[in-house]
Amino acid sequence: MRKLIKVLIITILISNLSCNQKQKIHFNQNFINSISEEDKNYPSRFFNLIFFCKCQNEEILFLNIDDIKEIYLKEFKDMEYKTFLTKLFNQRIKIHCAGQKTRFKINEIVKNNYLKLRTEDFVSFYCEKKRDNLFWLKTNFPEDQKNTVLYFLFINNYLANVDDYKGVAVIKKL
C-alpha cells in the first residue's frame, strides 16, 4: 500500500512539473504563409509589426519586416523564404547581430515569471486587456522588462506594434 501511495505521489509531482514547462515554440504557420506570399514589388502590409529573433551572442534583436528581408538576402538567400521565416520566428536560427542597435538581453525577472506562469496569467500580469485578443503593454515596467515581455509574447503568437499617438505597445493574439 505504501509503495502505491509513493508511486501515486511521484506521478502527481512529475505530472505537475511537466504541465508547468513551456512548450516548444510553434509560430503561427498561416501568418508565416501570409508574409512569404506577399508580392515583393509592393510595400509589406506588415510594416508596422515588431518581430524578434535570437542573436548568436544570446541577445534578442528587434526586427521589422524590411530588416527580415535584408537578413534573408544577406545570409539565408539559399533557403526558401517560407522556410527561413519559419525557422526565424520559431527561434531556430541565430543571426549575426554585430552593428545592430536594437537588441537586448532577456530580463531574468520577466523570464522567471514567464517560466512559472501560464501564458494567460503572464499576459494578464504585464498587459491591460482592451478587447478580445487585444492588449496594451502596461507602462509601469522598466524598458528591459517591457522588451522581454514583448519577446515572450511574440514566441507565443502575439504580435505587437507601437501606437505612436498614445506611446503604448498594442498587442494582438494571432
C-alpha positions in Angstrom: 0.0 0.0 0.0 2.8 2.4 0.9 4.5 1.7 -2.5 1.3 2.5 -4.3 1.0 5.8 -2.4 4.6 6.7 -3.1 4.2 5.9 -6.8 1.0 8.0 -6.9 2.7 11.0 -5.3 5.7 10.8 -7.6 3.3 10.5 -10.6 1.4 13.6 -9.5 4.6 15.6 -8.9 6.0 14.7 -12.3 2.7 15.5 -14.0 2.5 18.8 -12.2 6.1 19.7 -13.2 5.7 18.7 -16.8 2.5 20.8 -17.1 4.4 23.9 -15.9 7.1 23.5 -18.6 6.8 25.8 -21.6 6.2 24.0 -24.8 8.4 24.2 -27.9 7.8 27.3 -30.0 5.3 26.8 -32.8 4.8 30.1 -34.5 1.5 30.5 -36.4 2.1 29.0 -39.9 -0.8 30.8 -41.5 0.8 34.1 -40.6 4.2 32.9 -41.9 2.5 31.9 -45.2 0.9 35.4 -45.4 4.3 37.1 -45.1 6.0 34.7 -47.5 3.3 35.1 -50.2 3.4 38.9 -50.3 4.3 40.5 -53.6 7.9 41.7 -53.3 7.1 44.6 -55.6 4.9 46.4 -53.1 5.5 47.5 -49.5 4.6 44.9 -46.9 1.3 45.2 -45.1 3.2 44.0 -42.0 5.5 47.1 -42.0 4.3 48.3 -38.5 4.8 45.0 -36.6 7.6 44.2 -34.3 9.4 40.8 -34.8 12.1 39.2 -32.8 15.0 36.8 -33.4 17.9 35.4 -31.4 21.4 36.6 -32.0 24.5 34.4 -31.9 25.5 36.0 -28.6 22.2 35.1 -26.9 20.8 38.6 -27.2 17.4 39.3 -28.8 17.1 41.5 -31.8 14.1 43.8 -32.7 13.2 43.5 -36.3 10.7 45.0 -38.7 9.7 43.3 -42.0 12.3 45.2 -44.0 15.0 44.0 -41.6 13.9 40.4 -42.1 14.0 40.7 -45.8 17.5 42.2 -45.6 18.8 39.5 -43.3 17.3 36.9 -45.6 19.0 38.3 -48.7 22.4 38.8 -46.9 22.6 35.5 -45.0 20.0 33.0 -46.0 19.0 33.5 -49.6 19.9 29.9 -50.5 17.0 28.8 -48.2 13.3 29.1 -49.3 11.9 32.3 -47.8 9.0 30.5 -46.1 11.4 28.0 -44.5 13.6 30.9 -43.4 10.6 32.7 -41.8 9.5 29.5 -40.1 13.0 28.9 -38.6 13.4 32.6 -37.7 10.1 33.0 -35.9 10.4 29.7 -34.2 13.8 30.9 -32.9 15.7 28.1 -34.6 18.1 30.4 -36.4 20.6 32.7 -34.7 21.8 35.6 -36.7 24.8 37.9 -36.7 23.8 41.0 -34.7 27.1 42.9 -34.9 26.2 46.5 -35.7 22.5 46.1 -35.0 21.4 48.8 -32.5 18.0 47.4 -31.5 19.0 44.4 -29.4 18.6 43.5 -25.7 19.3 40.7 -23.2 16.5 38.7 -21.6 15.5 40.2 -18.2 15.7 37.5 -15.6 12.7 38.7 -13.6 10.4 38.5 -16.6 12.0 35.2 -17.6 11.2 33.7 -14.2 7.7 35.0 -14.4 7.3 33.5 -17.9 8.5 30.1 -16.8 6.3 29.9 -13.7 3.1 31.5 -15.0 0.6 30.1 -17.6 0.7 32.2 -20.7 -2.7 33.7 -20.0 -1.5 34.8 -16.5 1.7 36.2 -17.9 -0.3 38.3 -20.3 -2.7 39.5 -17.5 0.3 40.4 -15.3 2.1 42.5 -17.9 -0.8 43.7 -20.2 -4.1 45.5 -19.9 -6.9 43.9 -21.8 -8.8 46.2 -24.2 -10.9 43.7 -26.1 -10.9 40.0 -27.0 -7.3 39.2 -28.1 -6.2 42.9 -27.9 -4.0 44.2 -25.2 -1.8 47.2 -24.2 1.5 46.6 -22.6 1.5 48.2 -19.1 3.9 51.1 -18.9 5.0 50.8 -15.3 7.9 48.4 -16.0 11.5 49.3 -16.9 12.3 49.2 -20.7 14.4 46.0 -20.5 11.4 44.2 -18.8 9.0 45.5 -21.5 11.3 44.3 -24.3 11.5 40.9 -22.7 7.7 40.7 -22.2 7.2 41.6 -25.9 9.7 38.8 -26.9 7.9 36.2 -24.8 4.6 37.2 -26.1 5.9 37.1 -29.7 7.1 33.5 -29.3 3.6 32.7 -28.1 1.9 34.1 -31.2 1.2 37.6 -30.0 2.1 40.4 -32.4 2.9 44.0 -31.3 3.2 47.4 -32.8 3.7 50.8 -31.1 0.9 53.3 -31.2 2.8 56.5 -31.9 -0.1 58.6 -30.7 -0.5 57.0 -27.3 3.0 55.7 -26.9 2.0 52.2 -25.9 2.6 48.8 -27.4 -0.6 47.4 -28.8 -0.6 43.6 -28.7 -2.9 41.2 -30.6 -3.1 37.5 -30.2 -2.9 35.6 -33.6 
